[in-house]
Amino acid sequence: MRQVLHYLAAALAIFFLWALASFVLEQVKGWPVIPYPWSVAAAGIEYLPQWSTAFASSARRFFLSLILAFATGLPLGLLVGASERLHRWFSPLIYLLYPIPPIALLFFLYMAFGVGEAVKVVTVSLTLFFQVLVAAIGAARNISPSYILAVRTAGANALQLHRHVILPAVLPEVFTAARVSVGLGITMLYIAETKLGLLGGPGSGLGVFIETYAMRTDLSLSGVVGLAFLGLLFYTFLEILERWLCRWKYVGKG
């Protein structure tokens, strides 16, 4: 309940600052440079079918990208981080590829996956993949050797070691990295959706929705608000998932 109140307070603060900025710019420029929040809300309601379809399309792409990033980055990070030999062999390659933005490879991704849905999901998932991978490797390597030695002395095999020591130590760090990278993932999603122009119409994603109605600033800005809600949705989703999977981390914290 307290978290909900915090979100409501933040929303009210943003609403007030937005309205104030719109008013000040209108007085300075003589015309509404930034539409007032109530105008944006009215435009979004007017085009609600297109807006909701675009939001659902973008949300689906981001969700698939998130699943793909976790399904590949987490196990690979556990393996590389827990094995000195694998880390020695693969870490130079990983840290060489990590700084490359997927958008720089977009042409080659088009060649490999076409210009449909797959390339958009792959572009975003690559962004999230390296965040998850690097966080998992770092967390696995920071585990105290005494913990690993104690579990091995008790007769645990490799699977039990990963299940009871490495995975619980890695998950909180991975979720933190994933939450931090949500904003970057949303940025990549917008670029991937708009890079092909306006294919599919305004209902094919929030990026296309924003570009399609660029000449109607109130309607276009409602799409930007949609991206903000999308980021908040997945940030909250990851936080809830972490609280469920890493319950020991929140014992005594309410």
C-alpha positions in Angstrom: 0.0 0.0 0.0 2.9 2.3 0.9 4.4 1.7 -2.5 1.2 2.5 -4.3 1.0 5.8 -2.4 4.6 6.6 -3.4 3.6 6.0 -7.1 0.6 8.2 -6.8 2.6 11.0 -5.2 5.2 10.7 -8.0 2.4 10.8 -10.6 0.9 13.9 -9.1 4.3 15.6 -8.9 4.9 14.8 -12.6 1.5 16.1 -13.5 2.0 19.4 -11.7 5.5 19.9 -13.1 4.3 19.0 -16.6 1.4 21.5 -16.4 3.7 24.2 -15.1 6.3 23.6 -17.9 3.5 23.7 -20.5 2.1 27.0 -19.0 5.6 28.7 -18.8 6.5 27.7 -22.4 3.1 28.8 -23.7 3.7 32.2 -22.1 7.2 32.5 -23.4 6.6 31.2 -27.0 3.0 32.4 -27.4 1.8 28.9 -28.3 1.6 25.5 -26.5 5.0 24.0 -27.3 4.2 21.1 -24.9 0.6 20.0 -24.7 -1.0 20.2 -21.3 -1.4 16.8 -19.6 -5.2 16.9 -19.8 -5.0 17.5 -23.6 -2.7 14.5 -23.9 -5.1 12.4 -21.8 -8.1 13.5 -23.9 -6.2 12.6 -27.2 -5.2 9.2 -25.8 -8.9 8.4 -24.9 -10.0 9.6 -28.3 -7.7 7.1 -30.0 -7.8 4.5 -27.3 -8.3 1.5 -29.6 -5.2 2.4 -31.6 -3.3 3.3 -28.5 -4.1 0.2 -26.6 -3.3 -2.0 -29.6 0.1 -0.3 -29.9 0.8 -0.6 -26.2 -0.1 -4.4 -26.3 2.2 -4.9 -29.3 5.2 -3.2 -27.6 4.5 -5.0 -24.3 4.4 -8.4 -26.0 7.7 -7.7 -27.8 9.4 -6.5 -24.6 8.1 -9.5 -22.6 9.4 -12.0 -25.2 12.7 -10.2 -25.2 13.0 -10.4 -21.4 12.2 -14.1 -21.4 14.8 -14.7 -24.1 17.4 -12.7 -22.3 16.9 -14.5 -19.0 16.7 -17.9 -20.6 20.1 -17.5 -22.3 22.0 -14.9 -20.2 21.4 -16.4 -16.8 22.5 -20.0 -17.3 25.5 -18.9 -19.4 26.5 -16.4 -16.8 26.2 -19.0 -14.1 28.5 -21.4 -16.0 31.1 -18.8 -16.9 31.1 -17.2 -13.5 31.4 -20.4 -11.6 34.1 -22.0 -13.7 37.6 -20.5 -13.6 38.5 -22.2 -16.9 35.3 -21.0 -18.7 35.8 -17.5 -17.4 39.4 -17.4 -18.6 38.3 -18.5 -22.1 35.1 -16.6 -22.6 35.3 -13.4 -20.5 37.5 -11.6 -23.1 35.0 -12.4 -25.8 32.0 -11.4 -23.7 33.6 -8.1 -22.6 34.6 -7.3 -26.2 31.0 -7.8 -27.4 29.3 -6.2 -24.4 29.9 -2.5 -25.4 28.6 -3.0 -29.0 25.0 -1.6 -29.2 22.7 -4.0 -31.0 21.3 -1.1 -33.0 24.7 -0.8 -34.7 24.2 -4.4 -36.0 20.6 -3.8 -37.1 21.4 -4.1 -40.8 22.9 -7.5 -40.2 20.0 -8.5 -38.0 17.7 -7.6 -40.8 19.7 -9.9 -43.1 19.5 -12.7 -40.6 15.9 -12.4 -39.3 14.1 -10.4 -41.9 12.1 -7.2 -41.3 9.3 -8.7 -39.3 8.6 -9.3 -35.6 11.7 -11.5 -34.9 14.3 -8.8 -35.6 12.6 -6.4 -33.1 12.5 -9.0 -30.4 16.1 -10.0 -31.0 17.4 -6.4 -31.0 15.8 -5.8 -27.6 16.8 -9.2 -26.1 20.4 -8.7 -27.1 20.4 -5.4 -25.1 19.0 -7.2 -22.0 21.0 -10.4 -22.6 24.4 -8.8 -22.0 23.1 -7.0 -18.9 21.9 -10.2 -17.4 25.0 -12.1 -18.5 27.6 -9.7 -17.1 25.6 -9.3 -13.8 25.4 -13.1 -13.4 29.1 -13.6 -14.1 30.1 -10.9 -11.7 27.8 -12.1 -8.9 28.9 -15.8 -9.3 32.6 -14.8 -9.1 32.0 -12.8 -5.9 30.6 -15.7 -3.9 32.9 -16.5 -1.0 34.9 -19.7 -1.6 34.2 -20.8 2.0 30.5 -21.2 1.1 31.3 -23.3 -1.9 33.8 -25.4 0.1 31.3 -25.9 3.0 28.6 -27.2 0.6 31.1 -29.5 -1.3 32.3 -30.8 2.0 28.7 -31.8 2.9 28.7 -33.9 -0.3 26.8 -31.7 -2.7 27.2 -32.3 -6.4 27.5 -29.7 -9.1 23.8 -29.4 -9.6 23.1 -29.0 -5.9 25.9 -26.4 -5.6 24.3 -24.3 -8.3 20.8 -24.8 -6.9 21.6 -24.0 -3.2 24.6 -21.6 -3.3 25.3 -20.0 -6.7 21.8 -19.3 -8.0 20.5 -17.7 -4.7 23.6 -15.5 -4.7 23.3 -14.5 -8.3 19.6 -13.8 -8.7 19.4 -10.5 -6.7 22.2 -9.0 -8.7 20.7 -10.2 -12.0 17.3 -8.7 -11.1 18.9 -5.4 -10.2 20.8 -5.3 -13.5 17.6 -6.2 -15.4 15.6 -3.5 -13.7 18.3 -0.9 -14.4 18.4 -2.0 -18.1 14.6 -1.6 -18.6 15.0 2.0 -19.7 17.7 1.0 -22.2 15.5 -1.8 -23.5 12.6 0.5 -24.0 14.9 2.8 -26.0 16.0 0.0 -28.2 12.4 -1.1 -28.6 11.4 2.3 -29.8 14.3 2.4 -32.3 13.6 -1.1 -33.6 9.9 -0.3 -34.1 10.6 3.0 -36.0 13.7 2.0 -38.0 11.5 0.4 -40.7 9.4 3.5 -41.1 5.7 3.2 -40.5 5.1 -0.4 -41.6 2.1 -2.0 -39.9 0.3 1.2 -39.0 0.0 3.0 -35.6 -1.3 -0.2 -33.9 1.9 -2.1 -34.6 3.8 -0.6 -31.6 4.1 2.6 -29.6 7.1 3.7 -31.6 5.2 3.6 -34.8 2.2 5.3 -33.0 4.4 8.2 -31.9 5.9 8.7 -35.4 2.5 8.3 -37.2 0.9 11.1 -35.2 4.0 13.3 -34.9 2.1 16.3 -36.4 -0.5 15.9 -33.6 1.7 16.6 -30.6 -1.0 15.8 -28.0 -1.6 12.4 -29.6 2.1 11.7 -30.2 2.9 12.6 -26.6 0.3 10.1 -25.4 2.4 7.4 -27.1 5.5 8.7 -25.1 3.4 8.4 -21.9 2.6 4.9 -23.0 6.4 4.1 -23.2 6.8 5.5 -19.7 3.9 3.2 -18.4 5.5 0.3 -20.3 8.8 0.9 -18.5 7.1 1.2 -15.1 5.1 -2.0 -15.8 8.2 -4.1 -16.4 10.2 -2.5 -13.7 7.4 -3.4 -11.2 7.0 -6.9 -12.7 10.8 -7.6 -12.2 10.6 -6.2 -8.6 7.6 -8.4 -7.8 9.3 -11.4 -9.4 12.5 -10.8 -7.4 10.5 -10.5 -4.1 8.9 -13.9 -4.9 12.1 -15.7 -6.0 14.5 -14.0 -3.6 12.2 -14.0 -0.5 15.1 -14.4 1.9 16.4 -11.0 0.8 13.3 -9.2 2.1 12.9 -11.0 5.4 12.2 -8.4 8.1 11.9 -5.5 5.6 8.1 -5.5 5.4 
